[in-house]
């Protein structure tokens, strides 16, 4: 019953593991002494951080925003500044090749056409069964960059009256008048009162978009601009035992992510707590090691609770399968002695666990 629970948990979380993209078919032939060498993986925790760099620039007519446009001071950018905000942290488990954990599958010379599928890195996928790696489909969307609309507006909002204004106050007044004219033009177009209005819907969209872009460029002279740049970073943690309050990185409002020893930022920690009796599982006697050298060795991952937190609150918490917190099991080579009906074995290559055995 306990074994079933572990396999059921594997099915639930396998979608969060990294899918391999390429596999290789390795045949056990006389030239390889009817053997295929494979590796078992170790688990690496990928801590993925998303934060924003926010750049604000005050408009040259900020002090005239309320006078000419009725915009309150708290709705405008009052000074130039750059600051950072932490948006989201998630953790994913990934399988990485453990170069110190290799094994040899030794088939008997009279076994019927034995073969093994391995990833490019040598992780085991199947024995005597075809393998199709999982594919990840991403829906990609394309949008017109805001910079292009700004470029359209920047060449058309400055009238002759504006360019000849002799003071900042006068320039602000002319810019405000132009904003109201643009709004009136939009209203005329939408109500059907405009002369020479576009006759088709697509033409109307283009004209309205251009009016919006011009108004936005002029309004920003009063309220300022705010540019938000999304930044992604990844940190990898390889747990071999419980981790207690390890600093992953530090985060500063003024500098974003900084090094773990940079005290300008506040620390972000990770805890990894095994939910298995690892001490008992680590005991392997010489007879067991000898048995492994003649068998199909696979992983039964252990479960661990992973938490990411700062000094005040928990940011992310979840339970993962971690190879290093589990144990190894073996299958007897005699499984492959049946020449008429060879056993097929399917693995989860990211964790080295058995998914299915077909006989």
C-alpha positions as CSV (number, residue, x, y, z in Angstrom):
1,X,0.0,0.0,0.0
2,X,2.8,2.4,0.8
3,X,4.5,1.6,-2.6
4,X,1.2,2.5,-4.3
5,X,1.0,5.8,-2.5
6,X,4.5,6.7,-3.7
7,X,3.7,5.9,-7.3
8,X,0.4,7.8,-7.1
9,X,2.3,10.8,-5.8
10,X,4.8,10.5,-8.7
11,X,1.9,10.7,-11.2
12,X,0.5,13.9,-9.5
13,X,3.8,15.8,-9.5
14,X,5.5,14.5,-12.7
15,X,4.1,17.4,-14.8
16,X,6.2,19.8,-12.7
17,X,9.4,18.0,-13.7
18,X,11.6,19.0,-16.7
19,X,10.7,17.1,-19.8
20,X,13.6,15.7,-21.8
21,X,13.5,16.6,-25.5
22,X,15.8,14.0,-27.2
23,X,16.3,10.3,-26.6
24,X,18.7,7.8,-28.1
25,X,18.1,4.1,-28.8
26,X,20.9,1.9,-27.5
27,X,21.0,-1.7,-28.6
28,X,22.6,-4.5,-26.5
29,X,24.8,-6.2,-29.0
30,X,27.9,-8.5,-29.1
31,X,30.1,-5.4,-29.6
32,X,28.9,-4.0,-26.2
33,X,29.0,-7.4,-24.5
34,X,25.2,-7.3,-24.4
35,X,25.2,-4.4,-22.0
36,X,24.1,-0.8,-21.8
37,X,25.4,1.8,-19.3
38,X,22.9,4.3,-17.9
39,X,22.8,7.0,-15.2
40,X,20.3,7.7,-12.6
41,X,19.4,11.4,-11.8
42,X,19.7,13.6,-8.8
43,X,17.1,16.3,-8.0
44,X,17.9,19.9,-8.3
45,X,15.4,22.6,-7.0
46,X,15.0,25.5,-9.4
47,X,14.0,28.6,-7.6
48,X,12.5,31.0,-10.2
49,X,12.2,34.6,-9.2
50,X,10.3,37.3,-11.1
51,X,10.7,41.0,-10.1
52,X,10.1,44.3,-11.7
53,X,12.4,47.3,-12.3
54,X,10.3,50.4,-12.2
55,X,11.6,53.6,-13.8
56,X,9.7,56.8,-13.2
57,X,10.4,60.2,-14.8
58,X,8.6,63.4,-13.9
59,X,6.9,65.4,-16.6
60,X,8.3,68.8,-17.3
61,X,4.8,70.3,-16.7
62,X,4.0,68.4,-13.5
63,X,3.2,71.5,-11.5
64,X,0.6,72.6,-14.1
65,X,-1.2,69.2,-14.2
66,X,-4.0,70.3,-11.8
67,X,-4.3,73.8,-13.2
68,X,-4.7,72.8,-16.9
69,X,-6.0,69.2,-16.7
70,X,-7.5,68.8,-13.3
71,X,-5.1,66.0,-12.4
72,X,-4.3,65.9,-8.7
73,X,-0.6,66.0,-7.6
74,X,-0.8,62.5,-6.1
75,X,-1.6,61.1,-9.6
76,X,1.6,62.5,-11.2
77,X,5.2,61.4,-11.0
78,X,6.9,64.1,-8.8
79,X,10.5,63.1,-9.2
80,X,12.8,60.8,-11.2
81,X,13.4,57.5,-9.5
82,X,14.2,53.8,-10.1
83,X,13.0,51.1,-7.7
84,X,12.4,47.3,-7.6
85,X,9.5,45.1,-6.5
86,X,9.5,41.4,-5.9
87,X,6.5,39.8,-7.7
88,X,6.6,36.1,-7.5
89,X,8.8,33.1,-6.5
90,X,8.1,29.5,-7.6
91,X,10.1,26.3,-7.2
92,X,10.3,23.5,-9.7
93,X,12.2,20.2,-9.4
94,X,14.5,19.1,-12.2
95,X,16.4,16.0,-12.9
96,X,20.1,16.3,-13.4
97,X,22.5,13.5,-14.3
98,X,24.4,12.2,-11.3
99,X,27.8,11.3,-12.9
100,X,28.6,9.2,-9.8
101,X,25.5,7.0,-10.1
102,X,26.0,4.8,-13.2
103,X,24.9,1.2,-13.8
104,X,25.2,-1.5,-16.5
105,X,22.2,-3.4,-17.8
106,X,23.7,-6.8,-18.7
107,X,21.5,-8.9,-21.0
108,X,22.1,-12.5,-21.8
109,X,23.5,-13.1,-25.2
110,X,20.4,-15.0,-26.4
111,X,17.9,-12.4,-25.3
112,X,15.7,-11.3,-28.3
113,X,16.9,-7.9,-29.6
114,X,17.2,-6.1,-26.3
115,X,17.4,-2.3,-26.4
116,X,17.3,0.7,-24.1
117,X,16.2,4.3,-24.6
118,X,18.4,6.9,-22.9
119,X,18.3,10.7,-22.9
120,X,21.2,12.5,-24.5
121,X,22.7,12.7,-21.0
122,X,22.4,9.0,-20.4
123,X,19.3,8.9,-18.1
124,X,17.3,5.8,-18.5
125,X,13.8,6.1,-20.2
126,X,12.7,2.6,-21.2
127,X,13.9,-1.0,-21.6
128,X,12.6,-3.0,-24.6
129,X,10.0,-0.3,-25.2
130,X,9.8,2.7,-27.6
131,X,9.8,6.0,-25.9
132,X,8.3,9.4,-26.9
133,X,9.5,12.3,-24.8
134,X,6.9,14.7,-23.5
135,X,6.6,17.9,-25.5
136,X,5.9,21.3,-24.0
137,X,3.6,23.5,-26.1
138,X,3.7,27.3,-25.5
139,X,1.2,29.7,-27.0
140,X,3.2,32.7,-28.2
141,X,1.5,36.0,-28.8
142,X,2.9,39.1,-30.6
143,X,1.9,42.6,-29.6
144,X,2.8,46.0,-31.0
145,X,5.5,47.5,-28.7
146,X,4.4,50.6,-26.8
147,X,7.6,52.3,-28.1
148,X,6.2,52.2,-31.6
149,X,3.1,54.1,-30.7
150,X,5.1,56.6,-28.7
151,X,7.2,57.1,-31.8
152,X,4.1,57.8,-33.9
153,X,2.9,60.4,-31.4
154,X,6.2,62.1,-30.8
155,X,6.3,63.5,-34.4
156,X,2.7,64.8,-34.5
157,X,1.8,66.4,-31.1
158,X,3.9,69.5,-31.2
159,X,2.1,72.3,-33.1
160,X,3.6,75.5,-34.4
161,X,2.0,77.4,-31.5
162,X,3.6,75.0,-29.0
163,X,7.0,75.3,-30.5
164,X,6.9,79.1,-30.5
165,X,5.7,79.4,-26.8
166,X,8.2,81.5,-24.9
167,X,7.8,80.1,-21.4
168,X,7.2,76.8,-19.6
169,X,3.8,78.0,-18.4
170,X,2.8,78.9,-22.0
171,X,4.0,75.6,-23.4
172,X,2.0,73.7,-20.7
173,X,-1.1,75.7,-21.6
174,X,-0.7,75.0,-25.4
175,X,-0.1,71.3,-24.7
176,X,-3.3,71.2,-22.6
177,X,-5.3,72.9,-25.3
178,X,-4.0,70.3,-27.8
179,X,-5.1,67.5,-25.5
180,X,-8.7,68.9,-25.4
181,X,-8.7,69.2,-29.2
182,X,-7.7,65.6,-29.6
183,X,-10.5,64.5,-27.2
184,X,-13.0,66.6,-29.2
185,X,-11.8,65.0,-32.4
186,X,-12.2,61.5,-30.9
187,X,-15.8,62.4,-29.8
188,X,-16.7,63.7,-33.3
189,X,-15.4,60.5,-34.9
190,X,-17.3,58.3,-32.5
191,X,-20.6,60.3,-32.8
192,X,-20.3,60.6,-36.6
193,X,-19.9,64.4,-36.6
194,X,-16.4,64.4,-38.1
195,X,-15.7,65.5,-41.7
196,X,-13.8,63.0,-43.9
197,X,-14.2,60.3,-41.3
198,X,-12.9,56.8,-42.4
199,X,-15.6,54.7,-43.9
200,X,-14.4,51.3,-42.8
201,X,-13.9,49.9,-39.4
202,X,-10.2,49.1,-39.8
203,X,-9.5,52.7,-40.9
204,X,-11.4,54.0,-37.9
205,X,-9.3,51.9,-35.5
206,X,-6.1,53.2,-37.0
207,X,-7.2,56.9,-36.7
208,X,-8.5,56.4,-33.1
209,X,-5.2,54.6,-32.1
210,X,-3.2,57.5,-33.5
211,X,-5.3,60.0,-31.5
212,X,-4.9,58.0,-28.4
213,X,-1.1,57.8,-28.9
214,X,-0.9,61.6,-29.4
215,X,-3.0,62.3,-26.3
216,X,-0.9,59.9,-24.2
217,X,2.4,61.6,-25.3
218,X,1.0,65.0,-24.4
219,X,-0.5,63.9,-21.1
220,X,2.8,62.4,-20.1
221,X,4.3,65.9,-20.2
222,X,2.1,66.5,-17.2
223,X,1.8,63.3,-15.3
224,X,5.3,61.8,-16.2
225,X,6.1,58.3,-17.3
226,X,6.4,54.9,-15.5
227,X,8.2,52.1,-17.3
228,X,7.9,48.6,-15.8
229,X,10.5,46.1,-16.9
230,X,10.0,42.4,-15.9
231,X,13.1,40.5,-14.9
232,X,13.5,36.8,-14.3
233,X,16.3,35.0,-12.4
234,X,16.9,31.4,-11.5
235,X,18.7,30.0,-8.5
236,X,19.5,26.3,-8.2
237,X,19.6,24.4,-4.9
238,X,20.8,20.8,-4.7
239,X,19.7,19.2,-1.4
240,X,21.6,16.3,0.0
241,X,20.1,16.6,3.5
242,X,17.7,18.9,5.3
243,X,18.3,22.6,4.6
244,X,17.5,25.1,7.4
245,X,17.2,28.8,6.6
246,X,19.7,29.0,3.8
247,X,20.0,32.4,2.1
248,X,19.2,32.0,-1.6
249,X,19.6,35.7,-2.4
250,X,19.0,39.2,-1.0
251,X,16.5,41.7,-2.4
252,X,16.9,45.5,-2.3
253,X,14.2,48.1,-3.2
254,X,17.0,50.2,-4.8
255,X,19.1,47.5,-6.5
256,X,16.9,44.5,-7.1
257,X,18.5,41.1,-6.5
258,X,21.9,41.3,-4.8
259,X,24.5,38.7,-3.6
260,X,23.9,36.7,-0.5
261,X,26.5,38.7,1.4
262,X,25.3,42.2,0.3
263,X,23.6,43.7,3.3
264,X,21.9,46.3,1.2
265,X,19.2,43.7,0.5
266,X,16.9,41.7,2.8
267,X,17.5,37.9,2.8
268,X,15.2,35.4,1.1
269,X,15.6,31.9,2.6
270,X,14.8,28.3,1.7
271,X,14.0,25.4,4.0
272,X,14.0,21.8,2.7
273,X,12.7,19.2,5.2
274,X,12.7,15.5,4.4
275,X,9.5,13.6,5.1
276,X,11.3,10.3,4.9
277,X,13.4,8.3,7.3
278,X,16.6,9.0,5.4
279,X,19.0,7.6,8.0
280,X,17.5,4.1,7.7
281,X,17.5,4.3,3.9
282,X,21.2,5.2,3.7
283,X,22.3,1.9,5.2
284,X,23.5,-0.4,2.4
285,X,25.6,-3.4,3.2
286,X,28.1,-5.1,0.9
287,X,25.7,-7.8,-0.1
288,X,23.2,-5.2,-1.3
289,X,25.9,-3.4,-3.3
290,X,26.9,-6.7,-5.0
291,X,23.3,-7.4,-5.8
292,X,22.9,-3.9,-7.4
293,X,25.9,-4.5,-9.7
294,X,24.0,-7.5,-11.2
295,X,20.5,-5.9,-11.3
296,X,18.4,-3.1,-12.8
297,X,18.7,-0.3,-10.3
298,X,16.1,2.4,-10.1
299,X,15.1,5.2,-7.7
300,X,12.2,5.4,-5.3
301,X,12.3,9.2,-4.5
302,X,11.5,10.5,-1.1
303,X,9.2,13.4,-0.3
304,X,10.3,16.7,1.1
305,X,8.6,19.9,2.1
306,X,10.1,23.0,0.5
307,X,9.5,26.5,1.7
308,X,10.8,29.9,0.5
309,X,10.3,32.8,2.9
310,X,11.7,36.2,4.0
311,X,12.0,37.6,7.5
312,X,8.3,38.2,7.9
313,X,6.2,35.7,5.9
314,X,6.2,32.5,3.7
315,X,6.4,33.2,0.0
316,X,6.2,29.7,-1.4
317,X,5.5,26.3,0.1
318,X,5.1,22.9,-1.6
319,X,6.0,19.2,-1.4
320,X,8.3,17.6,-3.9
321,X,9.8,14.3,-4.8
322,X,13.6,14.4,-4.2
323,X,15.8,11.5,-5.3
324,X,18.4,12.2,-2.6
325,X,15.9,11.7,0.1
326,X,14.7,8.4,-1.2
327,X,16.2,5.0,-1.7
328,X,17.2,2.6,-4.5
329,X,15.5,-0.6,-5.5
330,X,16.5,-3.4,-7.9
331,X,14.9,-5.7,-10.5
332,X,16.3,-9.1,-11.1
333,X,18.0,-9.6,-14.5
334,X,15.9,-12.8,-14.9
335,X,13.0,-10.6,-15.9
336,X,14.5,-10.5,-19.4
337,X,15.1,-14.3,-19.8
338,X,11.8,-14.9,-21.6
339,X,12.7,-14.8,-25.3
340,X,9.2,-14.9,-26.6
341,X,7.7,-12.1,-24.5
342,X,10.4,-9.7,-23.4
343,X,9.5,-7.5,-20.4
344,X,9.0,-3.8,-21.2
345,X,9.9,-1.2,-18.5
346,X,9.0,2.5,-18.6
347,X,10.8,5.0,-16.4
348,X,10.4,8.6,-15.4
349,X,13.8,9.8,-16.6
350,X,13.8,13.0,-14.5
351,X,13.7,11.0,-11.2
352,X,14.8,7.5,-12.3
353,X,11.6,5.9,-11.0
354,X,9.7,3.1,-12.7
355,X,6.4,4.2,-14.3
356,X,5.2,0.9,-15.7
357,X,6.2,-2.7,-16.2
358,X,4.6,-4.7,-19.0
359,X,5.1,-8.4,-19.2
